[in-house]
Amino acid sequence: MLKEIMKNEGQREPILLWEYEGERILIDGHNRYNLCKELGIQPQVRMMEFKDLEAVKDKMIINQLGCRNLKTISGFFPSRITIQSGKEMFGEFSGLTF
């Protein structure tokens, strides 16, 4: 569905990046980024500022809890996942360098 939307309308929301130790880390928009590459669309990005890695993890988890494509994780319904339990389930930081 996202691919069709991006084909017809382009990228609606920017990909969120965070600069950390000289690298740009993709924190939200992994699917949009991959589709931009596949469709030959120049990605729109927005740089974000966070005080530390924990704040980035919190943002990633909160964003995922709001995603329509997120069903359940380890038997929990998304509305019951807290930030702390999300960190326990997702483990280490999984951002990609951009």
Residue pairs with C-beta under 8 A, 6 or more apart in sequence:
2 31
2 32
2 35
3 35
3 38
3 39
5 12
6 12
6 32
6 35
6 36
6 39
6 41
7 39
10 41
11 32
11 36
11 41
11 43
11 44
13 29
13 32
13 44
14 29
14 43
14 44
14 45
14 46
15 26
15 28
15 29
15 32
15 33
15 36
15 43
15 44
15 45
15 46
15 98
16 26
16 27
16 28
16 29
16 45
16 46
16 48
16 59
17 24
17 25
17 26
17 27
17 45
17 46
17 47
17 48
17 98
18 24
18 25
18 27
18 47
18 48
18 49
18 50
18 56
18 95
19 25
19 47
20 53
20 56
23 97
23 98
24 47
24 97
24 98
25 56
25 95
25 96
25 97
25 98
26 33
26 95
26 96
26 97
26 98
27 48
27 56
27 59
27 60
27 95
28 59
28 60
28 63
29 43
30 96
32 43
33 43
33 98
35 41
36 42
36 43
37 43
45 98
48 59
50 56
50 59
53 93
56 93
56 95
57 87
57 90
57 93
58 83
60 90
60 94
60 95
61 81
61 83
61 86
61 87
61 90
62 83
64 70
64 78
64 86
65 78
65 79
65 81
65 86
70 78
71 78
72 78
73 81
73 86
73 89
74 89
76 85
76 89
81 89
